[in-house]
């Protein structure tokens, strides 16, 4: 007899509940697609041809920690310049040492090399690795993006061209080792008609059939690439839909080809994605790009892909521009794509579990692996938060929850919580607890890992602790004591609470033990700088469980960044590119000014700078800016607490390299502190800014052709900036030339003033004449305005 026990508990958090239905001795499991153990992949494409050294040791370690399952050795650069067999052997061993399986691409290029020689080279590599060295590399590709390599000919010409090299190369490779699996043609796009002719036509260009006279096939899988090319779209919505639509087509083609060629079981034709990512570096380095990755992987599980390999591990210095398709940022921090792949690689094994939601902003799916249920929920909305109820089967969800989610895992368990905008939640259900990892755009912008909690399913409320702001440590300074607040065991101090602190980069920051006693709601932890660099400090609280209820211990972890750097002593001119932390910005050369500039800024992008102020007081912050934007961009100067010190509205200066200097007055406290340039609109280049004490000669100013606009407020001021016409007057001192003023006045009187006609004087000229007449500076005339 099977007994069932139903239990339900409301946790302390009003929006979080768990209702579990556990069946002793048996649990229903939905029949679903098996998830490939090679699903989550990446690409390796560059290495020294002599030494075989490619990505740094740190990148390799991060790739391993992410749980990468397969790494493809391929791409156009590799295709154009194949390394030696011995170098490829080194790469294979390196990939396996990092816990992944290799996929090896052989070249389709002729490069004036006869086809027979290319066939021999491919066969030789298989023999060397699998026969001579007994490495048994199973997965192979032939060629890379032939349409691009042939300079984009009509796709109707491609099946014959591709079949002409794939058939002889594949036949030779399988003669060397019939057990290998070959995927191709790794085209730059999933071309419907072209791929149909290659795999499901039955004609002379069909490469999906048996090699004549053999019991093995030319190819074993369809592979293709995709980088959505539309501009100004949300990767998490339009980008994901773009690639998922091609996933569905790939599965349909594979099914049709298998039916045509009678391929079943181990011989069935498979499909994979050899490369995918956002359009370029500025898209790749976004939170939304990670949600796109997760949706592509979810669809690939549903439609039974063999592997899905992103491009790439690390390239272009992680610069956030151009050909930066890295999963790791230039500062060494894993990006959103990394975090989403990591959860799937580590937790989504066994069988895929399809998901449905009652809101199109939210996407969800899961996996079942024995008794473990893993679920990913992604809120793609930029503004809406939702209270949700999740049920781990397809039964109707009772109640009036604004968001209902069903994941077909075969369990009747329910779980309720809330999800913020631009947030992904990863849940792993055990028998007594659920591990809840939260990763949001806020985490991404702050370079933080997911926040992890262990939530009880049997009534043990999790501990609590307040979040901690990022910490700056002077490189040659001492330790800093961090105050921790909001601490409790979540159960009215009925349990023993253990607090631990760890540093993810002890080479940069060391962390001491937490000082905490009994039921105190506060604690302290000391962090010390070791060397310039970043570290994530993790603070974990774990209770002792409730033995009387047979409830295991639960925990909560918060994280904050600790940055070790050298602050800049004020007064100082700080180049835009010398930021300590930044998000979303791209550096460009300043053609007419100094060094590089901050550019390609969008809403919510920022750059942080740490300064050391000698004494509290009034300071002038001067910005060197340029803009040719059609709109009116804005940015703010903020302090470490997020308080807005000033807001700048930037009109067109006449060109992206036509720089002007503006001044913002503000009050700064003494000591080390952070200044953040925070963009509230796009279209401003910032070359440098300078911080100096206000000696009374500085005033917030603007230079607008034919007029003066100004605000004398020293806090949260709005400043307008525009180019100065050659005929207008910018009065920079009392000693302005009388001839210049007279000339300007005459021009205005003749109707040449830009702010008026018919002989009227512009405001700037009137003020200039008054200056000359009274011999003193008027408040509206702004000094230090260039």
N, C-alpha and C positions, 0 to 999 in steps of 0.2 A: 504493500500500500504506500502511496506517495502522500506525504503530509505537506501542507503549505502553511507558512506563517507570514502574515501581513503585519508590518509595523510602519508607523509614520511618526515623524518628529518635526516640530517647528524649531529652527535654530534661533539664536538671539537676533541675528539680522533679519529684519522683518521680511525682506524680499527673498530669503533663501530658505528653502525647505527640501527635505528629502522624504520620499515615500517609497519604501522598498517592498517588493514582493519576491521573496526568496523561496525557491522550491527545493526541498531537501531530497537529494538522491537523483534529481533530474532537472535539467533546465532546458527549455525550448530554445533552439538556435535557428535563426533564419538562414536558409540556404542562399549563399551569395557567392560572388566571384572571388576566387583566390587571389590574394595580393602577391605580386611577384616579389621575391626577395632581392631583386636587383632594381627595384622601381626608382629609387631616388639617386640620381646620378649627376655627374659634373664632367667638365672637359679639361684636359691637360693638352696644351699645344705648343708651349715654348720651353726650350731647354738648350743649354750649351751643347753644341754638337760633339764636342770632345769629352766633356766631363759628364754630360747627362744631367747636370744640375738645373733645376727649373725654379718653381716657386720656393719661397723661403721656408725654413724649418717651421716657423710659426704658422704659415699658411697651411702647410701639411698637417700640423698638429690640430689646427682648427677644423680642417676638413675631416680628420679622423673623429674629433669630438662631436662633430655634427651628425655622425652616423652615416656618412656617404657610403652607398652600397655598390656603386659602379662608377668607373672613371673612363671616359672615352679618350683615347689618344688620337687626335685628329684635327681637322680644320684646314683652311686654305693655306696658311703658312706652312704647316706640316706637309700638306699635300704637294706643295711646290718644292719642298726641300726635304725629302725623306732622310731621316738619320740612319746610321748604320744599324745592322741587326743587333750588335752588341749594346748600343745605346738603348734601343727599344727593350732589350732584355732588362737593363737597369731600371727602366721606367716600370716595367711589369712587376719587378720585385719590390720597388718602392710603393706602388699602388697596393699590392697585397700586404706589405708591412703596415699599411695604414688602414687595413680592414676592409678594403674594397676589391672588386674584381675588375680586370681591365677589358676594354673593348679596343681593338686595334684596327686602325684604318690603313689600307694599302692604297697607293696612288693610282688614279686613272689617267694621269698626264702622259702625253706622248713626249713633249719636250724634245722633239726630233728623235725619240727613241722608238724603234720598231715595236709593234704590239707584242711580238714573240718575246722580246726582252722584258717588257713590263710583266707579261705572264710569268716568266721565269723568276723575276724579282719577287713577286707576290708568293709564288710557290716556295721559293727559298726561305722567306721569312717564316712561313708556317712550319717548314721542316726544321728550321733552326730552333724555334721556340718550343715546338710541341714534340718533335722527334729527338733532336740532338740534346736539347736542354730539359726535356720532359716537363715543361711548364704547363702544358695542357690548357692553353688559352682557348676558351670556347667561343667567344663572341668577336666577330670581325665585321668591318665595313669595307666596301669598295668605292673609293672616290668620295668627293665632297662637292656639293652644290654645282653640278655640271652646267646648269643653265647660266649661272654667273660666270663660270670659267670659260664658257663659249661666248661670253659677251651678249647674253640675253637674246638669242635667236627666237623665232617663233616656236612655241612649245610643241607644235605638231611635228617638228623635225627631231625632237629630243629622244623619243622612244627608240628609233633606229640607231641613233648615235650612242645611247647608253647601253642598249643591248649588245652592240658590237664589241664593247670592251668588257662588260660584266660577264657575259657567257664564257668566254675563254679564260678569263682570270679566275672566276668562281670554280670552273671545272678543274683547273690546275690546283687551286688551293685545296679543294676537297679530295683530289687524288693524293695529295700529301697527307691529309688527315680528314677522313670522311665524317668524323664526329663533330667538327666545328659547325657553328651557325653563322651564316652570313646575312647581314642586313644592308639594304641599299634602296635607292641610290643616294640617300642623304641630300635631297634636293633642298633648295632655299625656301621652298614653299610646297604645300600640298596641292599639286596641280591635278585637278580631277581627271580630265581626259587623258593626259599624259600618263598618270599612274594607272589608270584603268587599262590602257593599252599594254603597259609593262607587265601587269599582273593578272589581268582577267579578260584578255582578248582571244586567247587561243591562237593568235597569229604568230608570225615570225619573230616579232619583238617581245613576245611574252616570256619573261624570265621566271615565272612562278612554277614551271613544270620540272619534270625530271631531266637530269642530264642524260642524253641518249646512251642507252646500253648500260646505265648504272641504276642503283637503287637509292640514290640520293638526288636532291634537288639543287638547282643552281643557287637559289637564295632561300632563306628561311624566314625573312622578315622584311616588312616595308618600313623604311625610316625616312624622316623628313624634318625640316627645321621651320621655325616660325618666330619672327620678331614683329609684333603688330606695329604698323607704320603710320597709323593715324596720329595727327597732332592734337594736343589739348584735349585728350580724353582720359578718363579715370582708368588706370590699369586694372583696378579691382572690379570694374564693371565691364566697360567696352573691351578692354584688353583681354580679360578672362573669357568673355563671350566669343571673341575672335578665335582664340586657340581651341576652346572647347568645341566649337562648331567643326573644326578640322579633326578633332579627336573622334567625333561621331562618324565623320566620313571615312576615316581610316579604318575604324572597326567594321563599317558596312562593306568596304572594299575587301578586307581580309576575309570576311564571311563568304562573300561572293566568289572570291578566288579559291578558297578552300573547297567550295562546292564544285567549281568547274574542274579543279585538278584532283578532286577526291583525296584531299589532304586531311587527315584526322590524327588525333592523339599526339604523339611526339613529333609527327611529321607535319602537323598543322602549321600553316603560315601564321606568323605573329606580326606585331607592329610596335614601333617605338618612335620616340622623338629624340633625334640626335643632338639638337640645339634648340633652346628657346630662352627668351628674356624680353625685357622692355626695349623700347626703340633705341635708347642710348643712355649715357651716363646720368643725365639729369632725371630720367624716368626710373632708371635702375635704382638710384638712391632715393627711394620713397617708401613709405610704409605700405602704400597701396600695391606696389609691385610685389611685395611678399604675399598679400592676399590673392593676387593673381596666380602666383606660383602654387599656392595651396589649392585653388580651384582647379588648376590644370592637373595637379597630382590626384585630386579627388576624382575628376572625370576619367583620368587614366587608370585608376583602380577600377572604377565602374566598368569601363570598356576594355579592361584586361590588357593593358600595355605590358611589355616586357621590361623596358627601361625608359626613363624620361630624364635626359641629361641637360642641365642648364649650361649655358656658356657664360662665365667660366669661373674657375677658382679665384684668380686674381690677375688683373692686368691694368695697364695704363696708370699704375700707381694709385688705383682707387680714387681717381681725381674727381669723380662725380660729373664728368663731362666726356663728350666724344665717345671713344671706344672703351670706356670703362664699363664692362659688363660683369664686374666682380661681385661675389657674394659677401666680400669683406671690404669694409671702407678703408680709405687711405690711412686713417688713424688706427687701424688694426681692430676696429670694432665690428662684430658680425652685423650684417644688414638685416632688414626685414625678410628678405628672401631666405637667408640662412636660418632665421628663427622658425619660419613656417616649415621649411624642409626638415629641420631638425626634429620637430615634434612628430612629423609623419614618419621619418626614417626610424625613430626610436620606439614609437608607440603603435603605429598602425601596421600590424602584421596579421597574418591569418586570413580572414575573409572580410571583404568590403561590406559595409552596411550603409545602404542608401538612406538619405535624409530628406525630409520635407519641412518647410516652415510656412507660417501664415503671413509672412512679410517678405516682399521681394528684396528688401535691403539686406536681409540676413540669409546666409548660406550655411548649411550644416551637413556633415556626413560623418561616418564612423567606421570602426573596424572591430571585429570579434576575434580574439585569439585565446581559445580555451575559456577560462572564467573571466578574463579581462575584457572590458569594454572600453574603447577609446573613442572620444568624440571631439570634433573641432567645430566651433561655432564662430562665424565671422560676421560682424556688423559693419557693412560698407557705408552706412550713412555717415555724413560729416557732421550731423547735428543732433540726430535723434538717439536717445537711449531707450532701452526697453526692459521691462520686467518679463521674464520668460518662464515657461514650464517646459521641461524636457522629459519626454517619455521614451524609454529604450525599446519600444516596439511600435507597431502601427495602430494600436488601439486609440480610440478617441480620448482626448484629454479633457477632463471635466473642469468646470470653473470658468472664470472670466479673465484669465491671463491675457494680456494684450499681445503676447507672442507665444505661439505654441509650436514646439519642435518635436517631431517624431524621428527617431533613428531606429532602423529595423535590425536590432541586435538579438531579438528573441527574448528579452527580459522585460518584465512588467514594472521595472523600477522607474520612479519619477524623481526629478530634481528641479528645484526652482531657484532662480537667482536673477540678477540684472546684468545687462551688458551695455557699456558706454559706447558713444560714437567712435568710429575708426578703431575698433577693438576686436581682437581675436582671443577666444577663450579655448583652452585645451583641457579636456577632462579625461582622467583615467580612473575608471571605477574598479574598486576592489570589493571584497566582501563586507568590510566594515567602514571603509573610508573612500573618499574620492579625492584624488590629487587635482587641484585646480590651478592651472597656470594661465596668467593673464598677460597679454602683450598688446600694447596699444600704440597709437601714434605718439603719445606722450613718452612712452618708453623709448621708442625709436629716436625721437628728437633729442632725448637726453642720453642716448647711447647706453641704455640700461637693458639687461636681460629680462625675460619674463618674470613677473612676480609669482611666486609659488606658495600655495596653501594646501594643507592637508585637512580636509573637512570630514567630520564624522557623519556616518550614516546611522549611528545608533544613539544619538543624543548628546555627544560630547562636543560642546561648543569650542571653536578654535580660539587660540590666544589673540590678543589685540596689541597693536603698536602703531604709533603715528609714523607717517613718512618722514624722511630726512632729506633736506636740500643738499645739492652737490657741495663738495668741500674743496677749497683751494689750499694747497700747501706750498709755501715758499721752498724752492729747491734747496736752499742752504739754511732753512729755518728749522725750528723745533717742532715738537709734537703739538697736535691740536686736540683738545678734549671736545667730544661731540655729545650733546645732551639728547637722550632718548626719552620720549614721553608717550603717554597713552598706553602704558603697559598693563596687561591683565591676563589671567589665565582663561578668561571667558566664562568662568564658572564660579564667580564670586569668591575667588581665592580659596577654593577647596582642593586645589591640586598643587603639586610642586612644579615650579616653572624653571626650565633651564634655558639660559640665553647664551648663544655663541656668536662670535664674530669671525669672519674670514675675509681675506684679501685675495682677489683673483690674480693679482700681479704683485707678489711680494718683492720683486726686484725694484718696484717703484714705490710701494706703500706697505708699511708694516702695521698691523693692528694688534692692540693689546687686549687682554681679557676684559669683558664687560663687568662693571661694578654694579651689582644689583642685590637687593636684600628683600627677602620675604614677599610681602604683598605690596611693596612700593610700586607706584605707577611711573616712576622715573628711574633712569639708569644713566651711566656714562660709559663711553668707550674712547680710547685714545688712539689716534692714527698718526703715524710718523712718516715723513718723507725719506726715501732712500736715494732715488735718482729721478730725473725728469721722465715723466710718463703718466699713464692712466691706470687706474685700478677700480674695479667694482667691489665695494664693501657690502657683504651680505650679513644681515643680522637675522638670526633664526631663533624663534621662541618655540619651545616644545613643552607640552604639559605631560602629566604622568598618567593620563587615561583615567577611566572610571571602572575599576575592577568589578565592582558590584553589578554593573550593567554589562559586563564583558565587553567594554568599549576600549579599544586601543588608543594609544596616545595620538594626538594630532598636533600640527605645527603651523606656523606662519613665518614667512620670510619676506623681509623688505630689502631693497638694494638702493645704494646711492653711489654716485661717482666721486672718486677722489682724484684730483688732478695735481700733479707736481710740476711746477714750472717756475720760471723766473719772472716776477712781476716787473713792470716798467715804472721807474720812479718819475713822478711828475715834478716839474714840467717836462713834457716830452712830445715829440711828433711820432705817431705810431702809424706805420704803413698798414693799409687794409689787409694785405696778405699775411701779416704777422699775428693773426688771431690765435687764441689758445684752443678754442672749440668753435665749430661752425656747422650749419646745416643748410643744405640746398643751394649754396652759392658756388659760383664758378669764377676762377681767377682768370683775368685777361691782361695782356700787356697794355700799359698806358702809353699811347703813341706820343702824346705831347706833354706828359707830366712824369712823375717819378715812379719807377718800378712797375708793379702790377696793381690791378684794381679789383675790387669786389664787383661782380656783375651777374647778369642773368638772375636777378633776385625776383622771387615771387612772394606772395603773401605768406607770412609765418616763417620765412627764412630768417636766419640770424647769424651773427658773429660775436663771440665773446672775447674780451680783452681784460687782463688782470693788471691793475695799476696799484701803485703805492703812493698815497697822498700824504705829504709831510705834515700838514695841519688842516684842521677843519676850516671851511670858509667858502667864499664865492669863487667859482672857477668859470673860465671861458673854454668851451669846447668848439673848436673850429673844424669844419668838414670841408674837404675838397671834393666837389661832386660834379657830375656831368649827366645830362639826360637828353635824349632825342625822342622820348616817348610821346605818343599821340595823346595818351591819357595823362592824368596828374598823379604821379606816384607819391607815396609817403613812406617815411620810416620814423622810428622812435628811438630815443636813447633811454635805456632802462638800467636800473641798478640791480644788485643781486637778488633783492626781494621782489623784483618785477615791477617796482614803482616806475612810472613814466616820468623821466626827468625833463623831457622835451619832445615835441612832435614836429617834424619837418615836412612841409609840403613842397615838392620839387616840380617847378614848371620847366619847360623846355629851355635848355641852356644854349641850344644851337647845334648840338652834335654830341655823339657818344664820347668824343675825346675833346670836347670844349669844356674845360673845367672852370668852376667858380668856387670861391670860398665863402662860407656862411658861418655865422657865430651863434652859438647857443649858450646862454648863461644859466648856471645851476649851482646848487650848494652841494658840496661833497664832504663827508666825514673824514676824519683822519684814519690812516692805515690802509692795509691791503683790502681791495674790493674789486668787484667785477662790474665792468660796463658792458652792456649788450646793445649792439645795433640790431634793432628788430624791425623787419620790413612789414608794413601794413598795406603795401601795394607794390607793384612791379615797375621797373623801368628806371633805376638809378644806378649809376656807377659811382663808387666811392674809392678814391685813390688813397687818401690818408686822412687822419684827424689828429688834431693837436690839443693837448690839455695844458692850460697854464692858468696861474692865479689871476683873478680879475683885479686889475689895478685902477679901475674906475674909467679907463678909456674904452673898454669893450662894451658894446651894446648889441643886443640881438638885432640883426639887420637883414635887409634884402635889397637887391639891386634890380629894380623893374624899370624897363624902358619908359621914360617919361613920367614916372611917378615914384613915390616912396611909400612902402607899406612896412609897418613895424609893430612889434609888441614889446613893451618894456617889462612884461612879467618874467620872473626868473624861474618859474616852475610850470611844467606842463604847457609850454608855450607852443603856438602854431606859427611857423615861419614859412613864408612863400619866397621862392627863388626863381628868377628868370634871367635870361640873357640881357645884356646892356647894349642897346643900339649905339652905333658910333656917334650919333648926334646927341645922345643924352649925356647928362652930367652925373658922375658919381663923386660926390664930395667926400674925399677921404681925410681931409684935415682942414683946419682953419686957413691954412696958407694956400688954399686953392688959387690957381692963377686967375687974376681979374680978367685977363684976355680970354681965357677959356670960358669964364662965366658970361662975359659980354657976348662972346660968339654964340653961346648957347641961347642967351636971352634974345639975341637978334634972330636966331633961327626960329625960336618959338614965336616971336612977334610976327614973323613972316608966315606963320602957319605951318612951320616945319616940326613943331613939337608933336610927339606921338600921342600925347594925351589930349590934345585939343587942336582946333584949327581956327581960321578967321582971326589970327593975331592974338589969341589968348595965350598967356604964359602958363607953362606946365608947373605943377606943384614943386617939382625938384628945382626948377629955375627960380621960382619965387623965393624958395628957401635959400638958395645959393646967393641971390641978391641981398636977402636980409642978412645973411652971414657977413657979406662984404660990407654992408652998411653999418651993422652994429658991432662988428669986430669980435663976435663970440659965437660959440657953437650952440646951435639950437638942439633940443632933445631929439627931434625927429631925424636929424642928420646922423647917419650911423658910421662911426669909424670902423676900421678893420674890415670893411666890406669891399671885396675885390671883384 
